Amino acid sequence: MYLIKKLIVCLDQTSLDQTLLQHAAFIAKVNQTKKIYFVNVIKNLSIPKEVLQEFPNLVENMVNERQEAMESAVKQFFPDPKGVSLNYIVKEGSLSKKILKLAEEKSADMILIGRKIKLPGSGVASLRLARRASCSLLIVPEFAPVILNKLLVPSDFSEYSKDALEEGIMIASKHGGVEIICQNVFSVPSGYHFTGKSYEEFTEIMRMHAEINYKKFIRKIDTKGISITPIYTQDSNDDVAKEIVSKAKEVGANGIIIGAKGRTAATALFIGSIAERLIRSNDEIPLLVTRPKGKNAGILDYILEI
């Protein structure tokens, strides 16, 4: 995986900005980030042309006001920004479209966006960005503190879950003092009784195979000496995302890292049903959706988004 050298931070002039700026400052410090783009997207303006003719500087003044407000807020968290270039961008239009285009243009490594809990708003933009972004996406819930000592990485031992675990290892190696918990969620197939085994017996069989697969999986990864604890969770309610969030809360994880399923132009729209459900339902723990840089849907899916 890669360090976050270019970061996009989505701000909207609400109290959520404070949380995002705290996380942006932390990310920049750990990764020695070189460029940060603070972006505020104004929804499409419907201003009658007669009003614009009477007040020709209206839009320009609005943009300048937004930019000044961003600069003032950012200064609190980046009082002496040596070694990092701070850039302020105000756009008009759809948040997801503008951020996707900017991520492509700037070859961004990560997009940082907030998840509103009590504030008005929705998580639609987060899901669209996760599906189509050309880089990783960090979704931070309202009021989430900047603490990092335990990460939960769900894994089905696939290539994209390998990406997620490697990202977690890199974060832990840069920050220090971070424990990683690698969670595999398994289920008992509905036809288990045809084997002549009891439900309990087949549960143990599934757990045993998960343990074997983890050992094969972890041998392919350079853990860099980071503590990784495997855990195995049985999904008895057909809701893997719920099991992941429940376990994250149980172990006191400060973050969840999951790999985006799409790795090529043909599959990038499909980040995986579990990742989608996590984005929709998780409203307490920062969620990092990793994608190898550039492995997005490309121009075709950007056109589809438009």
Beta strands, then each sheet from edge to edge (+ up, - down):
strand 1: 6-11
strand 2: 35-42
strand 3: 85-92
strand 4: 110-115
strand 5: 136-141
strand 6: 150-154
strand 7: 179-186
strand 8: 228-234
strand 9: 255-259
strand 10: 287-290
sheet 1: 3+ 2+ 1+ 4+ 5+ 10- 9- 6- 7- 8-
end
